[in-house]
Structure formats: C-alpha cells, structure tokens
Amino acid sequence: MRSLLTSPQERFFFKDRDGRFVLVSAGWLAAFGKGRTLDEVIGKTDFDMFSRSHAAAALRDEQRVLATGERMVGKIERATFDDRPDAWVATITEPVFGDDGAIIGTWGISRDVTAQVEAEQSLEHQVLHDAVTGLANRVALMDRLSRALILLERRPGRVGLLFIDVDTFKGINDSLGHDAGDRVLTEIGRRLTSAARRIDTVARLGGDEFVILGAELSHHDDPRLIGERVLQAMRSPLDIDGRTITVTGSVGAALTGNPLADPGELLQQADSAMYDSKRAGGNRCQIFGQTPA
C-alpha cells in the first residue's frame, strides 16, 4: 500500500461517505491536485477539483456504490477542469467496509486513457467521414437516413434527399489538377453545409457527388426552394490558385413520408432525378416523379 500511495503513476483515492477525500496517492495528487499539497486536499471534494458537471457525475456514482455495496468497474469518463485541457480516465470505485461490516466510504483508482479514447475517436471519424472534405460519407449518410425514417413513426412529416453532382468537374480536374480539384470539393462541401439547416446531414459519396439529408421536413418545406438555395450557394465564384472559376450543379430531390421506405431506394430516386436535371442542361433542381421543367 505504501508503494502504491507513493507511486507517481498510480492514482488512488479514498473518500468518506460525504465524498470528502481522506487519502490520495502521489499520482492522483500530481494529476488532479491543482498544485495543492496532500494536507490541502484532505477534506476537499470533487467539486473543489473538477468542473461542477464532472463532480456531480462522480458523486452520483459514489452514492450508488454506497447504497448498493457493489463496485463500479472501468467507467470511462471525461475529467473536466477549469484550468487545463480535459482528459479521459477509466475509474474503478469500490465500497470501504468498517470493522462492523458497514460501508464507511469509497476507494478507487483512475487511469488516464486519453490516448486510447482519442485514437478510437479518430478511427471512428475516419470510418464515418470523407477524407477530402471532412463531411459524412456514404456509411454515415445511410445510417442517419435509416434513423430519420424510423423517426417518422413518432413524428409524422417528411424526409428528403438532395443528390448534387458538380457540373463539368472533370474539366476542372483536368485543367487545374487534382489538388486544386480537392480544394474545389472542400469549398463546395463548406457551401452546402452553410446552405443546409443545422439538423441536416451533408455527405460526400465520392467523386463530385454530394447528398444533403433533410430530416424532419414539414409539408410546407418546398424542396425546389431548398434546391435553389443550394444552387445559389454553388454559383458564387471560387478563387483557386489565383484563377476565378464558377461551378454549377445538377440537383435531384426525392421525398417520402413513409417510415417503411427503403433508404437505398430513396437514394436511387434522388440520383435518378439528378440525372434528369443534368440531361435538361444542369444548373437546376429536379424532383423525382415530376416532369422536368
């Protein structure tokens, strides 16, 4: 025990039933003590060390352990501070029993798992996001589309997809190069995000194809107006390597109010409408199932 309490790596703590620190290890003091000495920490609570939200969550966990006598193992939580960057820790909390068998407090150990959590978050981001634009990718789009359709069972309305293809993008790539083309795609993604609502999902499927998922659309939301807002955002001139270029898009829209609609079929309908728009000359929005204007 003496070795553990003096180790700079181990983050042990002991608390009474009121959540006041009775003893902490040197490792805990170095990580969380805010420059205090051991004597200055004894008698303090998490509310003196961490943000209020983090301290309140820790108190709830301790009260559950005190009430049930059951240990809490390996909870991953974000340690938030007022004076430094946050960290991720895995915490074990167990009851401390007195000689008479009554629970007199808690003890626990926290381990820093910030690197592990951030690596997992980075991997998850790569799996669900496009590497060029940072937008959601096809996997993320289809997952969110499925969720949006399920939500229609509780909140009647409509779900819409805008399928957007950049007109003459191949010419931009051929004349300016792929690096410039990637910058054009990134800027288009930014503009589409600005044109979309905050609850919408903007995704890049690959190449010069983008999709905007409009969840929770009311029957008053006109997809043509939404499509025109997207086209207007795309038309603004771009400055790429000192050259001013203007891009346009072909937009196809598909909508449904059916919670049992097939996500893949809805995407195919929006894709089909986009090709109708492109065949009509591009730089316009076409609604699936309607006669091209």
Residue pairs with C-beta under 8 A, 6 or more apart in sequence:
4 10
4 12
4 25
5 12
5 23
5 25
5 26
6 25
6 26
7 25
7 26
7 27
8 26
8 27
8 30
9 27
10 25
10 27
10 28
10 109
11 25
11 27
11 28
11 31
11 32
11 89
11 109
11 110
11 111
11 112
12 23
12 24
12 25
12 27
12 28
12 107
12 108
12 109
13 21
13 23
13 24
13 25
13 28
13 107
13 108
13 109
13 110
14 21
14 22
14 23
14 24
14 96
14 105
14 106
14 107
15 21
15 22
15 62
15 105
15 106
15 107
16 22
16 104
16 105
17 66
17 103
17 104
17 105
18 45
19 45
19 46
19 58
19 59
19 62
20 42
20 43
20 44
20 45
21 41
21 42
21 43
21 44
21 45
22 42
22 105
23 42
24 33
24 38
24 41
28 110
29 36
29 37
29 38
29 41
31 87
31 110
31 112
32 49
32 50
32 79
33 40
33 41
33 49
34 49
34 83
36 44
41 49
45 55
45 59
46 54
46 55
46 58
46 59
47 55
49 55
50 58
50 79
50 80
50 81
51 80
51 81
51 82
53 80
54 77
54 78
54 79
54 80
57 77
58 77
61 72
61 75
61 91
61 93
62 93
62 106
64 70
64 72
65 71
65 72
65 93
65 94
65 95
65 106
66 95
66 103
66 105
66 106
69 95
69 103
70 95
71 92
71 93
71 94
71 95
72 91
72 92
72 93
72 94
73 92
74 90
74 91
74 92
75 90
75 91
75 92
75 93
76 88
76 89
76 90
76 113
76 117
77 88
77 89
77 91
78 86
78 87
78 88
78 89
79 86
79 87
79 88
79 89
79 110
80 86
81 87
87 112
87 114
88 112
88 113
88 114
88 116
88 117
88 118
89 110
89 111
89 112
89 113
89 114
90 110
90 111
90 113
91 108
91 109
91 110
91 111
92 108
92 109
92 110
93 106
93 107
93 108
94 106
94 107
94 108
95 103
95 105
95 106
96 103
96 104
96 105
96 106
96 107
97 103
97 104
98 104
127 139
128 136
128 137
128 139
128 140
129 135
129 136
129 137
129 140
130 136
130 137
130 189
130 203
130 204
130 206
132 182
132 185
132 186
132 204
133 185
133 186
133 189
133 204
134 186
134 189
135 189
135 193
135 202
135 203
135 204
135 210
136 144
136 201
136 202
136 203
136 204
137 203
137 204
137 205
138 203
138 205
138 206
140 201
140 203
141 201
141 203
141 205
141 211
141 213
142 263
142 264
142 267
144 201
144 213
144 215
145 159
145 161
145 213
145 263
145 266
145 267
146 263
148 159
148 213
148 215
148 216
149 159
149 256
149 258
149 259
149 260
149 261
149 263
150 259
151 215
151 216
151 259
152 158
152 159
152 257
152 258
152 259
153 259
155 216
156 257
157 216
157 217
157 218
157 219
157 257
158 217
158 218
158 219
158 221
158 255
158 256
158 257
159 213
159 214
159 215
159 216
159 217
159 255
159 256
159 257
159 261
159 266
160 213
160 214
160 217
160 221
160 223
160 226
160 253
160 254
160 255
161 211
161 212
161 213
161 214
161 253
161 254
161 255
161 266
161 267
161 269
161 270
162 211
162 212
162 214
162 223
162 226
162 227
162 230
162 251
162 252
162 253
162 270
162 285
163 209
163 210
163 211
163 251
163 252
163 253
163 254
163 267
163 270
163 271
163 273
163 274
164 192
164 209
164 210
164 211
164 212
164 230
164 234
164 249
164 250
164 251
164 274
165 208
165 209
165 210
165 249
165 250
165 274
165 278
166 184
166 185
166 188
166 208
166 210
166 234
166 247
166 248
166 249
167 247
167 248
167 249
167 250
167 278
167 282
167 283
168 247
168 248
169 181
169 184
169 207
169 208
169 247
172 180
172 181
172 184
172 245
172 247
173 180
173 181
176 184
176 240
176 241
176 243
176 245
180 240
180 241
183 240
184 238
184 240
184 245
184 247
185 204
185 208
187 238
188 210
188 234
188 247
189 202
189 204
189 210
191 233
191 234
191 236
192 202
192 210
192 212
192 230
192 233
192 234
193 202
194 233
195 229
195 230
195 232
195 233
196 202
196 212
196 214
196 230
197 214
199 215
199 216
200 212
200 213
200 214
200 215
201 212
201 213
201 215
202 210
202 211
202 212
202 213
203 210
203 211
203 212
203 213
204 210
204 211
205 211
211 267
211 270
212 226
212 230
214 221
214 223
214 226
217 255
223 253
223 255
223 285
223 287
224 253
224 285
224 287
226 253
227 251
227 253
227 285
228 285
230 249
230 251
230 285
231 248
231 249
231 251
231 283
231 284
231 285
234 247
234 248
234 249
235 246
235 247
235 248
235 283
236 246
237 244
237 245
237 246
238 244
238 245
238 246
238 247
248 282
248 283
249 282
249 283
250 274
250 275
250 277
250 278
250 282
250 283
250 284
250 286
251 274
251 277
251 284
251 285
251 286
252 269
252 270
252 271
252 272
252 273
252 274
252 275
252 276
252 277
252 285
252 286
252 287
252 288
253 270
253 273
253 285
253 286
253 287
253 288
254 266
254 267
254 269
254 270
254 273
254 287
254 288
255 287
255 288
256 266
269 288
269 289
270 288
272 288
273 286
273 287
273 288
274 286
276 286
276 292
277 284
277 285
277 286
277 292
279 292
280 286
280 292
280 293
284 293
286 292
286 293
